[in-house]
Amino acid sequence: MVGQACGAVNERTAAIVTVSDSVAAGGAEDRSGPRAAELVAEAGFSIVEVVVVPDGVESVRSVLGRLIGEVDLVVTTGGTGLGPRDLTPEATAAVIEREVPGLSEAMRAATFDTVPFGKLSRGISGVAGHCLIVNLPGSPKAVEEGLGIIGDVLGHAVDVASGRFGRHG
């Protein structure tokens, strides 16, 4: 339907993507993805998928490309740092049509006084089709902090991006 995101009318759907070589290989437990799913559900979204992919542009771009037609919101965890395989922002940039810098800027700025390394996070946020994509760092604490900062606007953001909330002009 034109102007509506996937899912039932007024139902907000979300997917969580954990980006981690070690989790994808079975060598580590995913703690950030499940925590993100809990918090996004508390923000009023129906979680339709939680998936783990290895680091890298192609793996992340592929899953994002599939999910943007299926859900209203995709939250990624991991791959936002300075490591050579931390390429989640690049993969996200390849699929979004419009950046929403205020979300990522707010998350980074809110942690500057308490988490100095937060200044090194490169996550971005943007809209692809009718789907909002938000990159978060890969630790459960960073997921909690980030969603604590932007969680109150996520519902409104996806409603506007999907065309479900008013028309301007």
Secondary structure as UniProt FT lines:
FT   TURN            2..3
FT   TURN            9..10
FT   STRAND          13..19
FT   HELIX           21..24
FT   TURN            25..26
FT   HELIX           32..42
FT   TURN            43..44
FT   STRAND          46..53
FT   HELIX           57..67
FT   TURN            68..70
FT   STRAND          73..77
FT   TURN            84..85
FT   HELIX           88..95
FT   STRAND          98..99
FT   HELIX           101..111
FT   TURN            112..114
FT   HELIX           116..120
FT   STRAND          125..128
FT   TURN            129..130
FT   STRAND          131..136
FT   HELIX           140..162
//
